[in-house]
Amino acid sequence: MAKQKVNIHTLDNGMTLVVETMQEVSSAAFVFLVPMGSSYDPAGLTGTSSVLSDLLFRGAGAYDNRALNERLDGLGLHRLSNVASLCSYLGGALAADNLWSALEIYADILRRPRLGEEHFELCRQLALQSLDSIEDDPRYKISLLVHEQYLPYPFGRPPPGHRDELELLPWATAQKCWQDRFVPAHTILAVAGKVDFRQIKKFVEEHFGDWEGAKLSELTPGQTQSRVFHQPYEGAQVHVGIMYPSVTYEHEEYYAALAAVGVLSGGMSGRLFTEVREKRGLCYAVGASHQVTAKYGAVRCYLGSTPDRAQEALDVTLGELTKLGKGISQDELDRAKVGLRASLIMQGESTSARALSCARDMYHLKHVRSLSEIEGCIQALKVKDVVDHVKGFTPTDFTVATIGPKELRVDREE
């Protein structure tokens, strides 16, 4: 991998700048991480952050709605916009020569959005339409459902919102959300690509140095919801979401956790695919991934089956998850490590992926992991490391959400 250099600078107002120089590319990517996420939506008004993330681009500074978007398109910006639990990501990738113009416009978007009432209703209606599209995407829908059940309130609140709450969302709430959440002390700007740190530092000081705003208080976790949740749906398919505890980014066993998930779901040779689909034909789709939301690490699994086979498919899947701590082979670990390294290499060649990774690392870890550091952690993994990790985080405390004609039984070990 090409050598890459990371510089970090904190402004007096608390805003953090992270720059990773990649001289071998001709593009640049930038990501603003702002403390606007679904967990901070006002009580009873989920979806506020998602509506606001759209409204921000309906005019800012001297640009009206049309001029703003035409200008961004004219810069060749491949946009990124995503609302997560605690924060939102705004940015994109483009030719390095156009970076300065894009950053200047985003300074207006973050600090001087118009938030016009005439555009608010359109954004709210589009958010409601996106909820309709989720009904046609059961895999995403079950992901939202199992998250909401697994995570303590308010961390599991779905970014797209709930229909009854979106229908009540007023324009003034979106305005106040921007006023309260868009503050420099919790904002991170990550830039990756063919860039010069000193130039970006000077630019950011000029355009964001006088930005003001109070620091935000942390959320207090509340109660979790039901560990077994069923949503009736008369159809020819059953969708199952499973989550159970794992480690967060900063944990020393983080890469062992990734490798364990790789053994479970590393393509067609993964245990879940082999045992549940190939050997028994119990499902048409099955897989697992590791994720971190707020301070909660988890393994999330998806299972798609038919009503007559769903119960057995769930039983076998939970059995494979529990069985992992009994041991894995060296071949399984080697395949998992190859998969992790392949993802790492692809990430290292993408300015967008590196900008996102820098922002995420800075938010969770307060420092940025280099590609060589990550590769070293992956290469150092041994079978014992992965097995010991799984034994320490035995997957038995399952949260299971289902969508289908009838509720499935979940047998739990005591």
HELIX and SHEET records of a PDB file:
HELIX    1   1 SER A   38  TYR A   40  5                                   3    
HELIX    2   2 THR A   48  LEU A   55  1                                   8    
HELIX    3   3 ASN A   65  GLY A   74  1                                  10    
HELIX    4   4 ALA A   96  ASN A   98  5                                   3    
HELIX    5   5 LEU A   99  ARG A  111  1                                  13    
HELIX    6   6 GLU A  117  GLU A  135  1                                  19    
HELIX    7   7 PRO A  138  TYR A  150  1                                  13    
HELIX    8   8 ARG A  163  LEU A  166  1                                   4    
HELIX    9   9 TRP A  171  ARG A  181  1                                  11    
HELIX   10  10 PRO A  184  HIS A  186  5                                   3    
HELIX   11  11 PHE A  197  PHE A  208  1                                  12    
HELIX   12  12 TYR A  254  SER A  265  1                                  12    
HELIX   13  13 GLY A  267  SER A  269  5                                   3    
HELIX   14  14 ARG A  271  LEU A  272  1                                   2    
HELIX   15  15 PHE A  273  GLU A  278  3                                   6    
HELIX   16  16 ALA A  310  LYS A  323  1                                  14    
HELIX   17  17 LEU A  324  LYS A  326  5                                   3    
HELIX   18  18 GLN A  330  GLY A  348  1                                  19    
HELIX   19  19 THR A  351  LEU A  365  1                                  15    
HELIX   20  20 LEU A  371  GLN A  379  1                                   9    
HELIX   21  21 VAL A  383  GLY A  392  1                                  10    
SHEET    1   A 6 LYS A   5  THR A  10  0                                        
SHEET    2   A 6 THR A  16  THR A  21 -1                                        
SHEET    3   A 6 ILE A 188  GLY A 193  1                                        
SHEET    4   A 6 SER A  27  VAL A  34 -1                                        
SHEET    5   A 6 SER A  88  ALA A  95 -1                                        
SHEET    6   A 6 HIS A  78  VAL A  83 -1                                        
SHEET    1   B 2 GLY A  59  ALA A  60  0                                        
SHEET    2   B 2 TYR A  63  ASP A  64 -1                                        
SHEET    1   C 5 VAL A 228  PRO A 232  0                                        
SHEET    2   C 5 THR A 399  GLY A 404  1                                        
SHEET    3   C 5 VAL A 238  SER A 246 -1                                        
SHEET    4   C 5 TYR A 296  SER A 305 -1                                        
SHEET    5   C 5 ALA A 285  THR A 293 -1                                        
END                                                                             
